[in-house]
Structures are given as structure tokens and as C-alpha cells.
Amino acid sequence: MINEKDIVRLGNLKPFRDLPTYPDFRSMVNGCADLYREDDAFIVKVKRATKTEPAQYVKHSYLDVKRDVENLALGLIKLGLKDKRVAVTGKNSYEWLITYFAQQSGVGIIVPLDKDLPLEELTFSMKKAEVSAIVFDKEREENVRKAIAEPELKDVKMIAVNETEGAVSFYDVIRMGESATVEERNALLATPIDGNALSIILFTSGTSGLAKAVMLTQQNVISNCKDAADCEDIRRGDRNIAFLPYHHTLGATGQLALFTVGSPTVYCDGLKYIQQNLKEYEVAVFICVPLIIESIYKKIMATIEKQGKMATFKKGMKISNFLMKFGIDIRRKLFKDIHEQLGGHIRYVISGASPLDPVVAEVYPAIGINVVQGYGMTETAPILAVEGLGQTEAGTVGYALPRTEVAILNPDKDGVGEVIGRGPGVMLGYYNDPVETAKILEEDGWIHTGDLGMISEDKHMLKICGRSKNVIVLKNGKNVYPEELETLVANLPYVKECMVYGEEKTGRNNVDDMVIVLRLVYDSESFPGKDISEIQKEVDSDIEKINATMPAYKRIFRTYLTTVEMEKTTTGKVKRYKQVK
């Protein structure tokens, strides 16, 4: 139990509208179909036979989604999957999301799985969740076949989006549903759905190396969707591009929030095609991780530098910021060239999963693209706090969602303590793991995030200092938050990735001490013709400049250079435990 005197509460985000409240996903799909009817819900590019052929697109309206969800649900029941668990894995697609909706529309429990899971983890996850079927795309076929060769999984049905030998066709399942009798259809629609019962088993994509099976309800996700959608400036008809993988909570919840607003979804052809796709689809909004936002930012800056327009750009920034103080907005005109690089329609970006570089967070709004940050975890479906329309502050992640409580537990003299949360998004617990559940979830509903945070002095928003398990505790008792230093290092133009951690060092009189070290992945093309010793010298010089701005105990003692990228989760978080030397 959490004692009230031990916490400092965060304020709540103020909604500016009140979208419909849905008790379950079936109601959400049907309600959105009634609201938006023939509006585009999804726009899917058809694979071209040759590179010279013009691109073609299939548009799925909200009414199409309702029809396909209902028919797929009926087809899954005809396959004998009523009250069973169905896994889904693969790249983001229309079929993935229809499976997610259909399975929870009176059929059973959905188990979203990371498309990049190695065979051992895929097999473990399917066993752990006790799945009876798996929906997958072509790229996942080999591993799925190997997984179901396991004795415990031999009865698992394969449902393939693409034509696959020995698997039931996804679209055949829909056709099975289409042939359902009126009685069968009415029986499905009359099936009660408990929005507060276990409906989703979702594996964490943390960096600790031990994924846990999170039990979520439909209301966990739907409450997140509504509260976020009520507070963010996403408009009916705004096209969004689905960057984040759907198996990730922010990817799924964010997608569903956009769906409820009437925002059509398009799909990215790959990271190297981001700018091309933004222009091709006239994308207005998107939700993603800092890795993508910062990558776009670096490309913009590189183009400006190459054109010799950096001085003009900085002058424009000053003019823009000055005029905005008086409510005069000429940002999109002033930075027209940059907007054209991004397709000409981008105006709102939501960032989550890890901290966004404060410099980047300030540049985007100055040029006319509003960027807001959010914070949460898989176990909270996932949003706990987020910035909203007109409610932002550089370096923070906003206020608690309207119906969510967020607080700092046992803040120290600097106001830093563990971030805890409570509300409708908090999970039921970890599947078949009461011991781990008890470690994170209090009896009174508070959940421990394991993150350290504080409340900002300016606008009283949440500022994340870092993971409690990542904090480097020095021998003198000082705490160093690696994320603070990593943000500064990441601003260096040649840095692709970096990680700060503590390393034992024998000091004077053979006394062990802890020093701050840096693992830095650099772009070799930034150092043409230079050998490693020359590169090390240049990097060390830049690190010393950063050190000069830090108190002595925070200074980086040694830098390890490499061109080998660090192993990461699918949302771009470095698996720290695998990187420490």
C-alpha cells in the first residue's frame, strides 16, 4: 500500500473534446463505422509487378472494417477457435489489425507477438500464452513452421495472410464468415463482451532480457485511446503513417486512438523511404519513437548545412519564435522548403517509448510542426502521462492522462523519486506469475514503473530522469543518470548510438572506484581518410567539451568507439545489459 504522505502528485492533462466512450472493441468498431462510414480508414499500397508500373492503392472504409472484422470473427469461430487464444505476428498491415479486432469481438484472447522474435523466443511465447492458432505473414513462415513442430504446439492452427502450403488462408477465413447463417451472425453479435476481463496477452519488449506476459483488458486499451484522443490535436481526415509495430502497446493503442478520431492510416515502405512516403501519402500526423524523429531532424539539418543555409535557418528560427509570442504564425511559410521535404502536410507528431532530445523537441515546433511527448509502459497500456494541445514544456513528458493518477514516490532533496501510476490503464498482472506481479503492483492499484522522475518547477509537468536500475551510484554517494549524458552526446553529428554506464576502476591506494564510461557507435563516413587513433582524438576532444559543462562527478572518464550497432528492441531501446563491457 502507498502512503499518501510519501508521494507528490502530478496534475492532469486537460481534454479539449469528448469523443464517444466504448465498452469494448466491437462497440468501438461499430461506433466508428456509424460515425465515419465511407471515410477511408486504411490505405494500402498494392505490390507492383514491375518497378515501372505506377503505384496502386486499395482503400478500406470504416464500413469495410466493420464488415471484415465481423466476418473474420465468424470465420475464426467456424475454425473452432471460440474462447481460444490466437497469436498474431508480422509487419504492420490491415490484416494484422483486423485480426486484433476480430479475435476480441466475441471470439477469445489475442496474443500479439514481435515479428522479429528469434525462434526460441517465438516458441517460448506461444507456449507461455497457450495459443491455439497463429496468424502470420510470409516473412514469418519459416519460424512459425519450426515453432509448431514442437510437441506442445503441434495442434496450433496456421492462418497465413499470404498463400502458404499447409496453412489456412486469412481471406478464406473471412469468406467462411461471409457464408455464416443469420442465426450464427446474430449469435456472435449477441455474445456479451466483458471489457474488464483478460483480453490481451502482450509480451514486454524491455531491455532486461526477460520478457514478461502482461495481461491487459479491452478497457485498459480503450481508456488510453479515449483520453489521448480527447487531448491531442488529431483531426478527422488527417492521414497518419503507422511507424510503430502493432505488437508494441504504443503502436496498437496509438493506432486505435487515431482510428477513433477518423484518421486514415497508411503504411511505411521501410525506414529509408520515410520522407518519400510522407510526401506520397500527404501524411499529417504520426506516432513514433525518437529514433525516427531525430533521424528526420538530422537529415534536414544535413541538407541545410550542405546548401550553406544554416545562418538563414537560425535567423528564421529567431524570427519565428519572436512572432509566436504575439500569436503571429508564419512558420509554414518561413520554412516552406523544409515542409516540402516532409511532404508539405506534417503538423503534429507524438513521440514515445524513450526520451526525445530537447534540442529536437524545440526545433520542430519552431518550424511549424508540433511535437508532443508521452510516457508510460506496456503494463499501463501504455500511456501514463503525455503532453497535449498547448500543454508542453521542453524536457518533460507532460501531465497525467485525465483519468489517471501519476505521482513521485519518496522524492529526495532534489525532488527525484520513483514514478508510480494508477488508473484504468493498469494491467491485471503478469500471466501465471504472481511473484513478479506482486513486485510491481500494489494492492491499492498503484503500479511501480521503475523509472526515476521529478515534477518540473516551471509548469509542474513530469520529467523523467532515468531508469532506477540504470542509475550509476558513485562511491561518494552521488547519483548519475546515464540518460542525461546520452542526450548531450547524441547531439554530436557523427553519433549513431551511445550508451553511458559505470565501470569499476582501481584508484589511488588500490581503492576501487566507479567511473563514468561511454560506448559510442559512430558513422565512419563522418571521418573520411582518418584512422581510429585520429577519430578517437577528435571524439575525446568533443567529449571534453561536454565534460566542461558538467560537475566533476558526472564527467565521462573513457570513451569506447565502435561502428557496430548495439542490439536494440523493436522500439529502438538499447538492450543495455548486452552492451556493458
SULQUIGI-V538336 format. One record per backbone hydrogen bond with DSSP energy under -1.0 kcal/mol. CO is the residue of the C=O (numbers start at 1). NH is the residue of the N-H. If there is no record, write none. Layout:
BEGIN
co: [CO:CO]
nh: [NH:NH]
END
This chain:
BEGIN
co: [3:4:6:8:11:24:25:26:27:28:29:30:31:32:33:36:37:39:41:42:44:56:58:60:60:61:62:63:64:65:66:67:68:69:70:71:72:73:74:75:76:77:81:84:85:85:86:87:88:93:94:95:96:97:98:99:102:103:107:109:110:111:114:118:119:120:121:122:123:124:125:126:132:133:134:135:136:137:138:140:141:142:143:144:147:150:153:157:158:159:160:164:168:169:170:171:172:173:174:175:177:181:182:183:184:185:186:188:194:195:199:200:202:212:213:214:215:216:216:217:218:219:220:221:222:223:224:225:226:228:230:231:232:235:239:239:240:241:245:248:249:250:251:252:253:254:255:256:258:258:262:264:265:266:270:271:273:274:275:276:277:278:284:284:286:288:289:289:290:291:292:293:294:295:296:297:298:299:300:301:302:303:304:305:309:310:311:312:313:314:315:316:317:318:319:320:323:323:324:330:331:333:335:336:337:338:339:340:347:348:349:350:351:357:358:359:360:362:363:364:365:370:372:373:375:375:377:378:379:382:384:385:386:388:391:393:398:399:400:401:405:406:407:408:409:412:416:417:418:419:420:421:422:423:429:430:433:434:437:440:442:446:447:450:451:452:452:453:454:461:462:463:466:467:472:474:478:480:481:482:483:484:485:486:489:492:494:497:499:501:503:505:507:508:511:513:515:516:516:517:518:519:520:521:521:523:524:527:531:532:533:534:535:536:537:538:539:540:541:542:543:544:546:547:551:552:558:560:562:567:569:573:574:575:576:576]
nh: [6:7:410:408:400:28:29:30:31:32:33:34:35:36:37:39:63:62:265:60:58:46:44:41:42:65:66:67:68:69:70:71:72:73:74:75:76:77:78:79:81:80:84:109:132:133:111:135:113:97:98:99:100:101:102:103:105:108:83:86:201:88:117:122:123:124:125:126:127:128:129:131:157:87:159:89:161:140:141:144:145:146:147:148:150:153:156:134:168:136:170:167:160:173:174:175:176:177:178:179:180:185:186:187:188:189:190:191:197:219:110:216:214:204:431:202:428:199:200:221:222:223:224:225:226:227:228:229:230:232:16:389:234:238:284:285:266:243:248:252:253:254:255:256:257:258:259:260:262:263:237:240:43:242:273:274:277:278:279:280:281:283:347:348:350:352:292:293:294:295:296:297:298:299:300:301:302:303:304:305:306:307:309:308:313:314:315:316:317:318:319:320:321:322:323:324:326:328:327:334:335:336:339:340:341:342:344:343:370:286:372:288:374:361:362:363:364:366:367:369:368:349:351:387:384:385:380:381:427:377:401:375:399:391:388:396:462:386:13:404:422:10:420:8:418:415:412:453:409:449:407:447:405:426:215:433:437:438:441:448:445:442:421:468:419:465:466:417:463:456:397:454:452:470:480:477:474:472:484:486:487:488:489:490:492:495:523:521:519:517:515:513:510:511:507:505:503:557:558:501:560:499:562:496:497:526:527:530:535:536:537:538:539:540:541:542:543:544:545:546:547:548:549:550:554:555:518:520:522:575:572:569:576:578:579:580]
END
